[in-house]
Amino acid sequence: MYIDREVFEDVMDKHGYGITETASKMDITRSYLWKILNHKQKAGSKFTAGLIKAFPNDRLESFFLR
């Protein structure tokens, strides 16, 4: 699955997080986050678990392209 970058960046902004802080909160590397956001790699279970951890009050489905 691919991430909707616009939605993801809007949520990051809402929480006041930058790329590095977001990756840290998700327990992933900054380079892995970059690959996901630029559609160089599909989001897997580690990324999804990180989304839940970093953004527990946001709807998980909203982050993914349809």
PDB file of N, CA, C, O and CB in Angstrom:
ATOM      1  N   MET A   1       0.839  -1.174   0.000  1.00  0.00           N
ATOM      2  CA  MET A   1       0.000   0.000   0.000  1.00  0.00           C
ATOM      3  C   MET A   1       0.885   1.238   0.000  1.00  0.00           C
ATOM      4  O   MET A   1       1.969   1.263   0.583  1.00  0.00           O
ATOM      5  CB  MET A   1      -0.955  -0.002   1.211  1.00  0.00           C
ATOM      6  N   TYR A   2       0.389   2.244  -0.664  1.00  0.00           N
ATOM      7  CA  TYR A   2       1.109   3.501  -0.703  1.00  0.00           C
ATOM      8  C   TYR A   2       0.439   4.524   0.199  1.00  0.00           C
ATOM      9  O   TYR A   2      -0.775   4.506   0.402  1.00  0.00           O
ATOM     10  CB  TYR A   2       1.197   4.026  -2.132  1.00  0.00           C
ATOM     11  N   ILE A   3       1.258   5.410   0.729  1.00  0.00           N
ATOM     12  CA  ILE A   3       0.804   6.460   1.631  1.00  0.00           C
ATOM     13  C   ILE A   3       0.349   7.671   0.831  1.00  0.00           C
ATOM     14  O   ILE A   3       0.936   8.005  -0.199  1.00  0.00           O
ATOM     15  CB  ILE A   3       1.920   6.853   2.618  1.00  0.00           C
ATOM     16  N   ASP A   4      -0.694   8.320   1.310  1.00  0.00           N
ATOM     17  CA  ASP A   4      -1.122   9.603   0.754  1.00  0.00           C
ATOM     18  C   ASP A   4      -0.241  10.658   1.413  1.00  0.00           C
ATOM     19  O   ASP A   4      -0.467  11.044   2.560  1.00  0.00           O
ATOM     20  CB  ASP A   4      -2.675   9.882   1.004  1.00  0.00           C
ATOM     21  N   ARG A   5       0.746  11.111   0.687  1.00  0.00           N
ATOM     22  CA  ARG A   5       1.751  12.019   1.254  1.00  0.00           C
ATOM     23  C   ARG A   5       1.129  13.307   1.785  1.00  0.00           C
ATOM     24  O   ARG A   5       1.523  13.801   2.842  1.00  0.00           O
ATOM     25  CB  ARG A   5       2.802  12.355   0.205  1.00  0.00           C
ATOM     26  N   GLU A   6       0.170  13.842   1.062  1.00  0.00           N
ATOM     27  CA  GLU A   6      -0.470  15.091   1.488  1.00  0.00           C
ATOM     28  C   GLU A   6      -1.153  14.923   2.841  1.00  0.00           C
ATOM     29  O   GLU A   6      -1.002  15.765   3.727  1.00  0.00           O
ATOM     30  CB  GLU A   6      -1.490  15.556   0.438  1.00  0.00           C
ATOM     31  N   VAL A   7      -1.901  13.837   2.999  1.00  0.00           N
ATOM     32  CA  VAL A   7      -2.570  13.563   4.276  1.00  0.00           C
ATOM     33  C   VAL A   7      -1.528  13.367   5.371  1.00  0.00           C
ATOM     34  O   VAL A   7      -1.660  13.920   6.463  1.00  0.00           O
ATOM     35  CB  VAL A   7      -3.483  12.311   4.166  1.00  0.00           C
ATOM     36  N   PHE A   8      -0.497  12.586   5.081  1.00  0.00           N
ATOM     37  CA  PHE A   8       0.541  12.304   6.075  1.00  0.00           C
ATOM     38  C   PHE A   8       1.209  13.597   6.532  1.00  0.00           C
ATOM     39  O   PHE A   8       1.396  13.810   7.730  1.00  0.00           O
ATOM     40  CB  PHE A   8       1.592  11.335   5.500  1.00  0.00           C
ATOM     41  N   GLU A   9       1.567  14.454   5.586  1.00  0.00           N
ATOM     42  CA  GLU A   9       2.232  15.705   5.948  1.00  0.00           C
ATOM     43  C   GLU A   9       1.293  16.643   6.707  1.00  0.00           C
ATOM     44  O   GLU A   9       1.736  17.372   7.594  1.00  0.00           O
ATOM     45  CB  GLU A   9       2.763  16.401   4.696  1.00  0.00           C
ATOM     46  N   ASP A  10       0.016  16.632   6.372  1.00  0.00           N
ATOM     47  CA  ASP A  10      -0.963  17.436   7.115  1.00  0.00           C
ATOM     48  C   ASP A  10      -1.041  16.981   8.578  1.00  0.00           C
ATOM     49  O   ASP A  10      -1.098  17.808   9.488  1.00  0.00           O
ATOM     50  CB  ASP A  10      -2.358  17.338   6.450  1.00  0.00           C
ATOM     51  N   VAL A  11      -1.043  15.672   8.793  1.00  0.00           N
ATOM     52  CA  VAL A  11      -1.105  15.139  10.154  1.00  0.00           C
ATOM     53  C   VAL A  11       0.187  15.466  10.903  1.00  0.00           C
ATOM     54  O   VAL A  11       0.146  15.825  12.080  1.00  0.00           O
ATOM     55  CB  VAL A  11      -1.346  13.606  10.132  1.00  0.00           C
ATOM     56  N   MET A  12       1.329  15.346  10.234  1.00  0.00           N
ATOM     57  CA  MET A  12       2.594  15.727  10.863  1.00  0.00           C
ATOM     58  C   MET A  12       2.553  17.187  11.304  1.00  0.00           C
ATOM     59  O   MET A  12       2.935  17.516  12.427  1.00  0.00           O
ATOM     60  CB  MET A  12       3.772  15.494   9.895  1.00  0.00           C
ATOM     61  N   ASP A  13       2.091  18.050  10.419  1.00  0.00           N
ATOM     62  CA  ASP A  13       1.994  19.478  10.740  1.00  0.00           C
ATOM     63  C   ASP A  13       1.048  19.722  11.912  1.00  0.00           C
ATOM     64  O   ASP A  13       1.334  20.525  12.800  1.00  0.00           O
ATOM     65  CB  ASP A  13       1.520  20.268   9.516  1.00  0.00           C
ATOM     66  N   LYS A  14      -0.074  19.023  11.901  1.00  0.00           N
ATOM     67  CA  LYS A  14      -1.064  19.170  12.980  1.00  0.00           C
ATOM     68  C   LYS A  14      -0.437  18.850  14.338  1.00  0.00           C
ATOM     69  O   LYS A  14      -0.753  19.487  15.343  1.00  0.00           O
ATOM     70  CB  LYS A  14      -2.282  18.249  12.727  1.00  0.00           C
ATOM     71  N   HIS A  15       0.452  17.859  14.355  1.00  0.00           N
ATOM     72  CA  HIS A  15       1.106  17.453  15.596  1.00  0.00           C
ATOM     73  C   HIS A  15       2.397  18.235  15.862  1.00  0.00           C
ATOM     74  O   HIS A  15       2.993  18.114  16.932  1.00  0.00           O
ATOM     75  CB  HIS A  15       1.407  15.967  15.554  1.00  0.00           C
ATOM     76  N   GLY A  16       2.819  19.029  14.889  1.00  0.00           N
ATOM     77  CA  GLY A  16       4.040  19.808  15.053  1.00  0.00           C
ATOM     78  C   GLY A  16       5.310  18.996  14.890  1.00  0.00           C
ATOM     79  O   GLY A  16       6.347  19.361  15.442  1.00  0.00           O
ATOM     80  N   TYR A  17       5.252  17.895  14.139  1.00  0.00           N
ATOM     81  CA  TYR A  17       6.401  17.016  13.940  1.00  0.00           C
ATOM     82  C   TYR A  17       7.073  17.299  12.602  1.00  0.00           C
ATOM     83  O   TYR A  17       6.407  17.622  11.618  1.00  0.00           O
ATOM     84  CB  TYR A  17       5.972  15.545  14.017  1.00  0.00           C
ATOM     85  N   GLY A  18       8.393  17.176  12.573  1.00  0.00           N
ATOM     86  CA  GLY A  18       9.149  17.162  11.337  1.00  0.00           C
ATOM     87  C   GLY A  18       9.390  15.719  10.923  1.00  0.00           C
ATOM     88  O   GLY A  18       8.943  14.790  11.595  1.00  0.00           O
ATOM     89  N   ILE A  19      10.089  15.537   9.830  1.00  0.00           N
ATOM     90  CA  ILE A  19      10.363  14.188   9.309  1.00  0.00           C
ATOM     91  C   ILE A  19      11.166  13.357  10.321  1.00  0.00           C
ATOM     92  O   ILE A  19      10.819  12.209  10.599  1.00  0.00           O
ATOM     93  CB  ILE A  19      11.131  14.275   7.968  1.00  0.00           C
ATOM     94  N   THR A  20      12.224  13.935  10.860  1.00  0.00           N
ATOM     95  CA  THR A  20      13.081  13.197  11.782  1.00  0.00           C
ATOM     96  C   THR A  20      12.325  12.810  13.047  1.00  0.00           C
ATOM     97  O   THR A  20      12.428  11.676  13.513  1.00  0.00           O
ATOM     98  CB  THR A  20      14.313  14.025  12.140  1.00  0.00           C
ATOM     99  N   GLU A  21      11.568  13.747  13.602  1.00  0.00           N
ATOM    100  CA  GLU A  21      10.807  13.459  14.820  1.00  0.00           C
ATOM    101  C   GLU A  21       9.721  12.418  14.556  1.00  0.00           C
ATOM    102  O   GLU A  21       9.478  11.545  15.389  1.00  0.00           O
ATOM    103  CB  GLU A  21      10.180  14.745  15.376  1.00  0.00           C
ATOM    104  N   THR A  22       9.075  12.510  13.407  1.00  0.00           N
ATOM    105  CA  THR A  22       8.039  11.537  13.054  1.00  0.00           C
ATOM    106  C   THR A  22       8.634  10.137  12.949  1.00  0.00           C
ATOM    107  O   THR A  22       8.089   9.184  13.506  1.00  0.00           O
ATOM    108  CB  THR A  22       7.357  11.926  11.727  1.00  0.00           C
ATOM    109  N   ALA A  23       9.743  10.015  12.243  1.00  0.00           N
ATOM    110  CA  ALA A  23      10.403   8.707  12.106  1.00  0.00           C
ATOM    111  C   ALA A  23      10.770   8.148  13.476  1.00  0.00           C
ATOM    112  O   ALA A  23      10.592   6.959  13.738  1.00  0.00           O
ATOM    113  CB  ALA A  23      11.667   8.823  11.223  1.00  0.00           C
ATOM    114  N   SER A  24      11.279   9.003  14.335  1.00  0.00           N
ATOM    115  CA  SER A  24      11.647   8.567  15.680  1.00  0.00           C
ATOM    116  C   SER A  24      10.424   8.081  16.456  1.00  0.00           C
ATOM    117  O   SER A  24      10.483   7.037  17.106  1.00  0.00           O
ATOM    118  CB  SER A  24      12.334   9.708  16.441  1.00  0.00           C
ATOM    119  N   LYS A  25       9.329   8.815  16.397  1.00  0.00           N
ATOM    120  CA  LYS A  25       8.109   8.428  17.105  1.00  0.00           C
ATOM    121  C   LYS A  25       7.525   7.133  16.545  1.00  0.00           C
ATOM    122  O   LYS A  25       6.858   6.387  17.262  1.00  0.00           O
ATOM    123  CB  LYS A  25       7.072   9.547  17.021  1.00  0.00           C
ATOM    124  N   MET A  26       7.779   6.869  15.259  1.00  0.00           N
ATOM    125  CA  MET A  26       7.277   5.657  14.619  1.00  0.00           C
ATOM    126  C   MET A  26       8.236   4.477  14.792  1.00  0.00           C
ATOM    127  O   MET A  26       7.913   3.358  14.394  1.00  0.00           O
ATOM    128  CB  MET A  26       7.037   5.915  13.139  1.00  0.00           C
ATOM    129  N   ASP A  27       9.401   4.716  15.376  1.00  0.00           N
ATOM    130  CA  ASP A  27      10.441   3.680  15.522  1.00  0.00           C
ATOM    131  C   ASP A  27      10.895   3.125  14.179  1.00  0.00           C
ATOM    132  O   ASP A  27      11.093   1.920  14.025  1.00  0.00           O
ATOM    133  CB  ASP A  27       9.928   2.539  16.394  1.00  0.00           C
ATOM    134  N   ILE A  28      11.056   4.023  13.210  1.00  0.00           N
ATOM    135  CA  ILE A  28      11.603   3.651  11.910  1.00  0.00           C
ATOM    136  C   ILE A  28      12.710   4.645  11.573  1.00  0.00           C
ATOM    137  O   ILE A  28      12.839   5.683  12.222  1.00  0.00           O
ATOM    138  CB  ILE A  28      10.490   3.633  10.798  1.00  0.00           C
ATOM    139  N   THR A  29      13.502   4.325  10.560  1.00  0.00           N
ATOM    140  CA  THR A  29      14.562   5.256  10.165  1.00  0.00           C
ATOM    141  C   THR A  29      13.982   6.358   9.283  1.00  0.00           C
ATOM    142  O   THR A  29      12.944   6.207   8.639  1.00  0.00           O
ATOM    143  CB  THR A  29      15.703   4.509   9.422  1.00  0.00           C
ATOM    144  N   ARG A  30      14.695   7.451   9.288  1.00  0.00           N
ATOM    145  CA  ARG A  30      14.284   8.585   8.450  1.00  0.00           C
ATOM    146  C   ARG A  30      14.303   8.182   6.966  1.00  0.00           C
ATOM    147  O   ARG A  30      13.433   8.588   6.196  1.00  0.00           O
ATOM    148  CB  ARG A  30      15.218   9.812   8.693  1.00  0.00           C
ATOM    149  N   SER A  31      15.297   7.386   6.578  1.00  0.00           N
ATOM    150  CA  SER A  31      15.395   6.973   5.174  1.00  0.00           C
ATOM    151  C   SER A  31      14.230   6.062   4.775  1.00  0.00           C
ATOM    152  O   SER A  31      13.730   6.152   3.654  1.00  0.00           O
ATOM    153  CB  SER A  31      16.729   6.254   4.924  1.00  0.00           C
ATOM    154  N   TYR A  32      13.800   5.192   5.684  1.00  0.00           N
ATOM    155  CA  TYR A  32      12.642   4.334   5.398  1.00  0.00           C
ATOM    156  C   TYR A  32      11.389   5.195   5.231  1.00  0.00           C
ATOM    157  O   TYR A  32      10.590   4.956   4.325  1.00  0.00           O
ATOM    158  CB  TYR A  32      12.434   3.284   6.534  1.00  0.00           C
ATOM    159  N   LEU A  33      11.214   6.190   6.094  1.00  0.00           N
ATOM    160  CA  LEU A  33      10.067   7.096   5.966  1.00  0.00           C
ATOM    161  C   LEU A  33      10.125   7.840   4.642  1.00  0.00           C
ATOM    162  O   LEU A  33       9.102   7.985   3.973  1.00  0.00           O
ATOM    163  CB  LEU A  33      10.028   8.099   7.138  1.00  0.00           C
ATOM    164  N   TRP A  34      11.294   8.308   4.255  1.00  0.00           N
ATOM    165  CA  TRP A  34      11.454   9.015   2.982  1.00  0.00           C
ATOM    166  C   TRP A  34      11.047   8.116   1.810  1.00  0.00           C
ATOM    167  O   TRP A  34      10.347   8.556   0.898  1.00  0.00           O
ATOM    168  CB  TRP A  34      12.914   9.490   2.810  1.00  0.00           C
ATOM    169  N   LYS A  35      11.489   6.863   1.840  1.00  0.00           N
ATOM    170  CA  LYS A  35      11.149   5.923   0.767  1.00  0.00           C
ATOM    171  C   LYS A  35       9.641   5.708   0.673  1.00  0.00           C
ATOM    172  O   LYS A  35       9.087   5.642  -0.425  1.00  0.00           O
ATOM    173  CB  LYS A  35      11.855   4.581   0.993  1.00  0.00           C
ATOM    174  N   ILE A  36       8.981   5.601   1.817  1.00  0.00           N
ATOM    175  CA  ILE A  36       7.530   5.413   1.833  1.00  0.00           C
ATOM    176  C   ILE A  36       6.824   6.647   1.285  1.00  0.00           C
ATOM    177  O   ILE A  36       5.925   6.529   0.452  1.00  0.00           O
ATOM    178  CB  ILE A  36       7.038   5.109   3.260  1.00  0.00           C
ATOM    179  N   LEU A  37       7.226   7.828   1.746  1.00  0.00           N
ATOM    180  CA  LEU A  37       6.567   9.063   1.323  1.00  0.00           C
ATOM    181  C   LEU A  37       6.775   9.367  -0.153  1.00  0.00           C
ATOM    182  O   LEU A  37       5.942  10.022  -0.781  1.00  0.00           O
ATOM    183  CB  LEU A  37       7.068  10.217   2.146  1.00  0.00           C
ATOM    184  N   ASN A  38       7.882   8.892  -0.704  1.00  0.00           N
ATOM    185  CA  ASN A  38       8.179   9.135  -2.120  1.00  0.00           C
ATOM    186  C   ASN A  38       7.832   7.948  -3.009  1.00  0.00           C
ATOM    187  O   ASN A  38       8.251   7.888  -4.165  1.00  0.00           O
ATOM    188  CB  ASN A  38       9.639   9.474  -2.286  1.00  0.00           C
ATOM    189  N   HIS A  39       7.067   7.009  -2.470  1.00  0.00           N
ATOM    190  CA  HIS A  39       6.578   5.841  -3.195  1.00  0.00           C
ATOM    191  C   HIS A  39       7.694   5.017  -3.824  1.00  0.00           C
ATOM    192  O   HIS A  39       7.520   4.417  -4.885  1.00  0.00           O
ATOM    193  CB  HIS A  39       5.617   6.273  -4.262  1.00  0.00           C
ATOM    194  N   LYS A  40       8.843   4.997  -3.152  1.00  0.00           N
ATOM    195  CA  LYS A  40       9.952   4.135  -3.575  1.00  0.00           C
ATOM    196  C   LYS A  40       9.799   2.752  -2.963  1.00  0.00           C
ATOM    197  O   LYS A  40      10.434   1.793  -3.401  1.00  0.00           O
ATOM    198  CB  LYS A  40      11.312   4.750  -3.176  1.00  0.00           C
ATOM    199  N   GLN A  41       8.951   2.659  -1.945  1.00  0.00           N
ATOM    200  CA  GLN A  41       8.699   1.400  -1.244  1.00  0.00           C
ATOM    201  C   GLN A  41       7.266   1.436  -0.719  1.00  0.00           C
ATOM    202  O   GLN A  41       6.761   2.490  -0.332  1.00  0.00           O
ATOM    203  CB  GLN A  41       9.732   1.173  -0.073  1.00  0.00           C
ATOM    204  N   LYS A  42       6.629   0.286  -0.713  1.00  0.00           N
ATOM    205  CA  LYS A  42       5.274   0.198  -0.165  1.00  0.00           C
ATOM    206  C   LYS A  42       5.335   0.099   1.349  1.00  0.00           C
ATOM    207  O   LYS A  42       6.285  -0.442   1.915  1.00  0.00           O
ATOM    208  CB  LYS A  42       4.518  -1.013  -0.754  1.00  0.00           C
ATOM    209  N   ALA A  43       4.304   0.631   1.994  1.00  0.00           N
ATOM    210  CA  ALA A  43       4.214   0.575   3.452  1.00  0.00           C
ATOM    211  C   ALA A  43       3.901  -0.857   3.884  1.00  0.00           C
ATOM    212  O   ALA A  43       2.999  -1.501   3.349  1.00  0.00           O
ATOM    213  CB  ALA A  43       3.129   1.561   3.981  1.00  0.00           C
ATOM    214  N   GLY A  44       4.654  -1.329   4.848  1.00  0.00           N
ATOM    215  CA  GLY A  44       4.443  -2.668   5.371  1.00  0.00           C
ATOM    216  C   GLY A  44       3.948  -2.625   6.801  1.00  0.00           C
ATOM    217  O   GLY A  44       3.513  -1.584   7.293  1.00  0.00           O
ATOM    218  N   SER A  45       4.020  -3.765   7.458  1.00  0.00           N
ATOM    219  CA  SER A  45       3.482  -3.871   8.818  1.00  0.00           C
ATOM    220  C   SER A  45       4.262  -3.021   9.815  1.00  0.00           C
ATOM    221  O   SER A  45       3.667  -2.467  10.740  1.00  0.00           O
ATOM    222  CB  SER A  45       3.491  -5.320   9.269  1.00  0.00           C
ATOM    223  N   LYS A  46       5.576  -2.905   9.650  1.00  0.00           N
ATOM    224  CA  LYS A  46       6.376  -2.078  10.561  1.00  0.00           C
ATOM    225  C   LYS A  46       5.960  -0.614  10.449  1.00  0.00           C
ATOM    226  O   LYS A  46       5.853   0.083  11.458  1.00  0.00           O
ATOM    227  CB  LYS A  46       7.886  -2.232  10.256  1.00  0.00           C
ATOM    228  N   PHE A  47       5.729  -0.155   9.233  1.00  0.00           N
ATOM    229  CA  PHE A  47       5.298   1.224   9.025  1.00  0.00           C
ATOM    230  C   PHE A  47       3.910   1.446   9.618  1.00  0.00           C
ATOM    231  O   PHE A  47       3.666   2.449  10.287  1.00  0.00           O
ATOM    232  CB  PHE A  47       5.302   1.569   7.527  1.00  0.00           C
ATOM    233  N   THR A  48       3.015   0.514   9.369  1.00  0.00           N
ATOM    234  CA  THR A  48       1.651   0.622   9.887  1.00  0.00           C
ATOM    235  C   THR A  48       1.640   0.639  11.412  1.00  0.00           C
ATOM    236  O   THR A  48       0.907   1.417  12.022  1.00  0.00           O
ATOM    237  CB  THR A  48       0.792  -0.535   9.370  1.00  0.00           C
ATOM    238  N   ALA A  49       2.445  -0.209  12.021  1.00  0.00           N
ATOM    239  CA  ALA A  49       2.551  -0.210  13.487  1.00  0.00           C
ATOM    240  C   ALA A  49       3.083   1.133  13.981  1.00  0.00           C
ATOM    241  O   ALA A  49       2.651   1.634  15.019  1.00  0.00           O
ATOM    242  CB  ALA A  49       3.473  -1.361  13.970  1.00  0.00           C
ATOM    243  N   GLY A  50       4.015   1.708  13.240  1.00  0.00           N
ATOM    244  CA  GLY A  50       4.556   3.013  13.595  1.00  0.00           C
ATOM    245  C   GLY A  50       3.521   4.116  13.498  1.00  0.00           C
ATOM    246  O   GLY A  50       3.501   5.031  14.322  1.00  0.00           O
ATOM    247  N   LEU A  51       2.655   4.031  12.490  1.00  0.00           N
ATOM    248  CA  LEU A  51       1.572   5.014  12.358  1.00  0.00           C
ATOM    249  C   LEU A  51       0.671   4.979  13.582  1.00  0.00           C
ATOM    250  O   LEU A  51       0.302   6.018  14.130  1.00  0.00           O
ATOM    251  CB  LEU A  51       0.745   4.749  11.083  1.00  0.00           C
ATOM    252  N   ILE A  52       0.327   3.782  13.996  1.00  0.00           N
ATOM    253  CA  ILE A  52      -0.556   3.620  15.159  1.00  0.00           C
ATOM    254  C   ILE A  52       0.121   4.180  16.410  1.00  0.00           C
ATOM    255  O   ILE A  52      -0.522   4.818  17.244  1.00  0.00           O
ATOM    256  CB  ILE A  52      -0.926   2.122  15.367  1.00  0.00           C
ATOM    257  N   LYS A  53       1.416   3.934  16.527  1.00  0.00           N
ATOM    258  CA  LYS A  53       2.151   4.401  17.703  1.00  0.00           C
ATOM    259  C   LYS A  53       2.273   5.932  17.714  1.00  0.00           C
ATOM    260  O   LYS A  53       2.048   6.564  18.746  1.00  0.00           O
ATOM    261  CB  LYS A  53       3.548   3.760  17.742  1.00  0.00           C
ATOM    262  N   ALA A  54       2.628   6.523  16.569  1.00  0.00           N
ATOM    263  CA  ALA A  54       2.871   7.967  16.503  1.00  0.00           C
ATOM    264  C   ALA A  54       1.591   8.792  16.450  1.00  0.00           C
ATOM    265  O   ALA A  54       1.545   9.910  16.963  1.00  0.00           O
ATOM    266  CB  ALA A  54       3.713   8.283  15.302  1.00  0.00           C
ATOM    267  N   PHE A  55       0.551   8.237  15.826  1.00  0.00           N
ATOM    268  CA  PHE A  55      -0.696   8.976  15.625  1.00  0.00           C
ATOM    269  C   PHE A  55      -1.897   8.146  16.080  1.00  0.00           C
ATOM    270  O   PHE A  55      -2.747   7.800  15.259  1.00  0.00           O
ATOM    271  CB  PHE A  55      -0.853   9.374  14.146  1.00  0.00           C
ATOM    272  N   PRO A  56      -1.980   7.824  17.365  1.00  0.00           N
ATOM    273  CA  PRO A  56      -3.025   6.902  17.839  1.00  0.00           C
ATOM    274  C   PRO A  56      -4.456   7.441  17.707  1.00  0.00           C
ATOM    275  O   PRO A  56      -5.407   6.660  17.694  1.00  0.00           O
ATOM    276  CB  PRO A  56      -2.768   6.564  19.277  1.00  0.00           C
ATOM    277  N   ASN A  57      -4.613   8.743  17.610  1.00  0.00           N
ATOM    278  CA  ASN A  57      -5.962   9.319  17.533  1.00  0.00           C
ATOM    279  C   ASN A  57      -6.409   9.638  16.118  1.00  0.00           C
ATOM    280  O   ASN A  57      -7.495  10.181  15.919  1.00  0.00           O
ATOM    281  CB  ASN A  57      -6.025  10.566  18.356  1.00  0.00           C
ATOM    282  N   ASP A  58      -5.580   9.306  15.129  1.00  0.00           N
ATOM    283  CA  ASP A  58      -5.922   9.546  13.729  1.00  0.00           C
ATOM    284  C   ASP A  58      -6.356   8.239  13.076  1.00  0.00           C
ATOM    285  O   ASP A  58      -5.848   7.166  13.401  1.00  0.00           O
ATOM    286  CB  ASP A  58      -4.722  10.164  12.965  1.00  0.00           C
ATOM    287  N   ARG A  59      -7.299   8.348  12.156  1.00  0.00           N
ATOM    288  CA  ARG A  59      -7.808   7.155  11.469  1.00  0.00           C
ATOM    289  C   ARG A  59      -6.732   6.568  10.564  1.00  0.00           C
ATOM    290  O   ARG A  59      -6.217   7.252   9.680  1.00  0.00           O
ATOM    291  CB  ARG A  59      -9.073   7.494  10.646  1.00  0.00           C
ATOM    292  N   LEU A  60      -6.402   5.332  10.780  1.00  0.00           N
ATOM    293  CA  LEU A  60      -5.353   4.652  10.028  1.00  0.00           C
ATOM    294  C   LEU A  60      -5.637   4.653   8.527  1.00  0.00           C
ATOM    295  O   LEU A  60      -4.733   4.876   7.721  1.00  0.00           O
ATOM    296  CB  LEU A  60      -5.197   3.224  10.524  1.00  0.00           C
ATOM    297  N   GLU A  61      -6.872   4.407   8.160  1.00  0.00           N
ATOM    298  CA  GLU A  61      -7.235   4.315   6.740  1.00  0.00           C
ATOM    299  C   GLU A  61      -6.971   5.614   5.991  1.00  0.00           C
ATOM    300  O   GLU A  61      -6.708   5.591   4.789  1.00  0.00           O
ATOM    301  CB  GLU A  61      -8.700   3.938   6.599  1.00  0.00           C
ATOM    302  N   SER A  62      -7.036   6.744   6.684  1.00  0.00           N
ATOM    303  CA  SER A  62      -6.892   8.028   6.016  1.00  0.00           C
ATOM    304  C   SER A  62      -5.477   8.249   5.458  1.00  0.00           C
ATOM    305  O   SER A  62      -5.284   9.091   4.582  1.00  0.00           O
ATOM    306  CB  SER A  62      -7.244   9.142   6.978  1.00  0.00           C
ATOM    307  N   PHE A  63      -4.504   7.510   5.954  1.00  0.00           N
ATOM    308  CA  PHE A  63      -3.118   7.684   5.530  1.00  0.00           C
ATOM    309  C   PHE A  63      -2.816   7.010   4.186  1.00  0.00           C
ATOM    310  O   PHE A  63      -1.812   7.340   3.554  1.00  0.00           O
ATOM    311  CB  PHE A  63      -2.190   7.137   6.590  1.00  0.00           C
ATOM    312  N   PHE A  64      -3.643   6.095   3.747  1.00  0.00           N
ATOM    313  CA  PHE A  64      -3.340   5.290   2.569  1.00  0.00           C
ATOM    314  C   PHE A  64      -4.121   5.738   1.341  1.00  0.00           C
ATOM    315  O   PHE A  64      -5.281   6.140   1.431  1.00  0.00           O
ATOM    316  CB  PHE A  64      -3.631   3.838   2.851  1.00  0.00           C
ATOM    317  N   LEU A  65      -3.446   5.659   0.176  1.00  0.00           N
ATOM    318  CA  LEU A  65      -4.111   5.980  -1.080  1.00  0.00           C
ATOM    319  C   LEU A  65      -5.144   4.911  -1.393  1.00  0.00           C
ATOM    320  O   LEU A  65      -4.967   3.739  -1.061  1.00  0.00           O
ATOM    321  CB  LEU A  65      -3.089   6.106  -2.231  1.00  0.00           C
ATOM    322  N   ARG A  66      -6.191   5.318  -2.017  1.00  0.00           N
ATOM    323  CA  ARG A  66      -7.250   4.376  -2.394  1.00  0.00           C
ATOM    324  C   ARG A  66      -7.163   4.029  -3.850  1.00  0.00           C
ATOM    325  O   ARG A  66      -7.973   3.248  -4.348  1.00  0.00           O
ATOM    326  CB  ARG A  66      -8.621   4.945  -2.082  1.00  0.00           C
TER     327      ARG A  66
END
